[in-house]
Amino acid sequence: MSSAAFIEFRDVRFAYNERAILDGVSFAAPRGKVTALMGASGGGKTTVLRLIGGQVRAQAGQVLFDGQDVGQLDNDALYAARRRMGMLFQFGALFTDMNVFDNVAFPLREHTQLPEVLVRDIVLMKLDAVGLRGARELMPSQVSGGMARRVALARAIALDPELVMYDEPFAGLDPISLGTAARLIRRLNDALGLTSLIVSHDLDETFRIADHVVVLANGGVAAQGTPEEVRASTDPLVHQFVNAQAEGPVRFHHPGPGIEADFGVGGGGGAGESSR
Ligand SMILES: Nc1ncnc2c1ncn2[C@@H]1O[C@H](COP(=O)(O)OP(=O)(O)OP(=O)(O)O)[C@@H](O)[C@H]1O
């Protein structure tokens, strides 16, 4: 029954109010692999994660999670699907009034009826997986940014998800912690048989650990493939992105009124921004 794609977007269109963020997006995230979702700021990467989690629904197209269209699920089915997903947001957002152990135990206590002895074993196992079994008694204020990220990761995998989605897992980390976090994501993916989806701006580190890269630009998919294939792309959008150039076909301006409308410049030949 298992197809190669664990997540698949088929011609997905999504707009906040009237503004199209994704306009005909198709890509696949292979089962068991690490897929990186990249692209310019505001390009809709977090929106892709929200579509998969069913927090928002596509106006057209299909968002398939293990073959099920998330947009068509009723509340119970959506809840069941979400139980199979782990989410790790930027700064992990640990509960500051709970120690490391209780932070990781939280989803288990919240979503299962497991006896406390079992909760303990699972928490220690997850903390061990991220190298922090010895830090269980510490409060969030006593751990470094990199450690906090690892605690959040242990919490995200507490319920044994099949898919883990990371939104900017490396933001704000120093190069060493960043390398550690990246290798940990890779290792956990392989050791636990997960499928991982990473939204990240850190090109080098992300390309190093990803099996598959999807580049979003101007509402569509500008490229997808192995990191090597994406690096070798001749598409100008991808080239601009991979080489971190400010000038190129990716829009710099957030869509809005043209310059004439805001500043009343008339006939001076200044090109207004697209209002798309
Ligand atoms: N709830 C919302 N209502 C209206 N517009 C929104 C909402 N959430 C996001 N947007 C807009 O949708 C666009 C895409 O946002 P999204 O967060 O998906 O982009 P992103 O690629 O993850 O960006 P970044 O890399 O900067 O985090 C942005 O222009 C954002 O301003």
The ligand as a Tripos MOL2 file, in Angstrom:
@<TRIPOS>MOLECULE
LIG
   31    33     1     0     0
SMALL
NO_CHARGES

@<TRIPOS>ATOM
      1 N1         -2.8890   34.3800    8.2950 N.pl3     1 LIG1
      2 C1         -2.4750   35.0750    7.2230 C.ar      1 LIG1
      3 N2         -3.2750   35.9920    6.6450 N.ar      1 LIG1
      4 C2         -2.8670   36.6850    5.5470 C.ar      1 LIG1
      5 N3         -1.6580   36.5410    4.9800 N.ar      1 LIG1
      6 C3         -0.8140   35.6580    5.5220 C.ar      1 LIG1
      7 C4         -1.1640   34.8870    6.6770 C.ar      1 LIG1
      8 N4         -0.1190   34.0850    6.9810 N.ar      1 LIG1
      9 C5          0.8480   34.3450    6.0740 C.ar      1 LIG1
     10 N5          0.4430   35.2910    5.1900 N.ar      1 LIG1
     11 C6          1.1990   35.7880    4.0480 C.3       1 LIG1
     12 O1          1.4070   34.7170    3.1550 O.3       1 LIG1
     13 C7          2.7050   34.7910    2.5710 C.3       1 LIG1
     14 C8          3.3940   33.4570    2.7250 C.3       1 LIG1
     15 O2          3.6740   33.2470    4.0950 O.3       1 LIG1
     16 P1          4.5160   32.0090    4.6230 P.3       1 LIG1
     17 O3          4.6980   32.2100    6.0790 O.co2     1 LIG1
     18 O4          3.9010   30.7550    4.1600 O.co2     1 LIG1
     19 O5          5.8890   32.2360    3.8510 O.3       1 LIG1
     20 P2          7.3180   31.6050    4.1260 P.3       1 LIG1
     21 O6          7.8450   31.1870    2.8080 O.co2     1 LIG1
     22 O7          7.2280   30.5880    5.1860 O.co2     1 LIG1
     23 O8          8.0970   32.8710    4.6310 O.3       1 LIG1
     24 P3          9.3430   33.0200    5.6340 P.3       1 LIG1
     25 O9         10.4490   32.2730    4.9870 O.co2     1 LIG1
     26 O10         9.5610   34.4860    5.6690 O.co2     1 LIG1
     27 O11         8.8950   32.4430    6.9400 O.co2     1 LIG1
     28 C9          3.4210   35.9300    3.2440 C.3       1 LIG1
     29 O12         3.4280   37.0070    2.3470 O.3       1 LIG1
     30 C10         2.5800   36.2380    4.4530 C.3       1 LIG1
     31 O13         2.5780   37.6280    4.6850 O.3       1 LIG1
@<TRIPOS>BOND
     1     1     2 1
     2     2     3 ar
     3     2     7 ar
     4     3     4 ar
     5     4     5 ar
     6     5     6 ar
     7     6     7 ar
     8     6    10 ar
     9     7     8 ar
    10     8     9 ar
    11     9    10 ar
    12    10    11 1
    13    11    12 1
    14    11    30 1
    15    12    13 1
    16    13    14 1
    17    13    28 1
    18    14    15 1
    19    15    16 1
    20    16    17 2
    21    16    18 1
    22    16    19 1
    23    19    20 1
    24    20    21 2
    25    20    22 1
    26    20    23 1
    27    23    24 1
    28    24    25 2
    29    24    26 1
    30    24    27 1
    31    28    29 1
    32    28    30 1
    33    30    31 1
@<TRIPOS>SUBSTRUCTURE
     1 LIG1         1 GROUP 0 **** ****
